[in-house]
């Protein structure tokens, strides 16, 4: 099994750009080291641990925070809500809401070129994070997408959900609507889909994504991290292409600078 490469430390130019953004973000305290708990017990202990880690992160320098942003890439083999090689040199994390019109524009107009030109070429991996902002229907759509992913149909559901602009909170993501959408997406076991839609595991996964985005200061969608570099909004395709190419160049340069001994140690 191919192991994911270690997160490369960005060169000074990238660090300088990133520091200006990180200064405006909420500290990534609870995001590093797997501190998210997915159960309800022990909440006081978790809150105390988060507070302690926040204090630790407050004293960390910009380079440490840069590396923390890079480590947000999960690189989990078989992740149904990710596409692209697990060891791709560039990971783009996307925080999106299925009712967000700008997220829909990105999905329809920009993502297909990224998939064709950079994901299929092994340069880019895209990892989805559910970040619902617009109430009950947004949350239901997020949970439905996760449930479809449990049967290997996340991206099919994603494409149907974003296939056309939809009026917010209009019933487009009612319970019946998302079940119909799942069926059209090819989800085979609709009874299991309904269970997953209302289950605790899906809710915990959603909360994990929400906590991650909130911890970064995400307040609108879509929002992206390209190897830790923030991009906000449905920017032109060239913005993403340039960001991916720059991140790839940084990753290749850092890998070469590390030398074969570092590569051997990562295997």
VEXKETOR-169994 format. One record per residue (C-alpha): residue in one letter; x, y, z. Coordinates in steps of 0.05 Angstrom, whole numbers, plus 5000, padded with zeros to 4 digits. Layout:
! VEXKETOR-169994
AXYZ...
//
This chain:
! VEXKETOR-169994
X500050005000X502750674980X503851125040X502151865038X508252315035X509652755095X506853455091X512253875058X514354525091X512655095045X518255555022X518956255051X514756594997X508856125011X509756205085X509556955079X503056945039X499956445086X501656835149X497557415127X491456965121X492756555182X492957185223X485657285207X483556575222X481456265287X487155845316X487055135290X487654865360X482454315360X484154105290X491053815301X492553145331X485752815321X482453165379X475353115351X471252625391X465252325356X461352105418X457352495467X460452265532X466252625564X464453305535X467253695593X473953335587X474153485512X472554215523X478054265575X482953915528X481054395471X482254995517X489054725536X490954605464X488555295444X493555585493X498955155463X497255375392X497156095413X504556045429X506255685363X509956065309X507556175237X511355565211X507855105260X501055385240X502855295166X504354565179X497854495219X493954735158X497554235114X495853675163X488453805154X488853375091X486352695115X489052285057X484651695079X484951115030X477850945007X474851595031X468251624992X468152384997X474852474964X477352384893X484452314868X490751944888X491751894963X499052084953X497852654903X502653234915X496953724923X490653654965X484954154958X480054145016X473154414997X468154675049X461354715015X453854745024X449154404974X444455004976X450055514963X449355804893X456755954888X458455244908X453855014852X457355474803X464055194823X461454474817X458654594747X463655074717X470454974750X470954294782X470253884717X476554194688X480354074753X478153344752X480053254679X486653634678X489553534748X485952994787X486352484730X493652664720X495252484792X497153194812X490953374853X486653044905X480053374926X477253244995X470153465009X467853755076X460353855090X459354555115X451854705115X450055425129X442855515107X438755125157X435054465157X435154315083X442654455079X443853975136X439353445106X442953495039X449653425074X447352805112X444252515049X450752615011X454552265067X449451695067X450151614992X457651585002X456850985048X454550614986X459850914941X455351434909X457552084941X459952414877X453952184837X449452494890X453853124890X453153204815X445553124818X444953604876X448754134838X446053974769X442054614767X441055244809X435855124863X431955624905X434155584977X429655235027X424455094973X423754344987X429154144938X432453764995X426353515032X426852805058X422952534999X427152944951X433852694977X431351964975X429252064903X435852384888X439551804920X435751314877X437451704814X444751724837X444850964838X444350834912X442150104914X439650004985X434750574999X432650285065X439850315089X440451005060X434551235102X437650935164X444351275150X440751925135X438051955206X443651585241X448651815293X454751635251X452852115196X451352665245X458152565278X461652595211X457853245195X459753545262X467053365250X467053745184X463354335215X468154385273X474154355226X471454925183X469155335242X475855255275X479055555213X474356145213X470255925152X463956335151X461856295078X462055785023X465355544982X472055585018X478255194999X485155015024X490154824970X495954515007X494154995063X493355615019X486355915028X481856084969X475056394983X469056374937X467756114868X473856434836X475456364762X478255694740X485056014728X485556184802X485055454821X489655224765X494955714785X494355534859X494954784844X500854884799X504355324850X502954814906X505554244862X511954634847X512954764922X511654034939X516453784886X521754284906X521254104980X521353354964X527753444924X530853874978X529253345030X533152824991X532452064985X533651945059X527252315077X523351945024X525951275051X524051465121X516951615099X515850915070
//
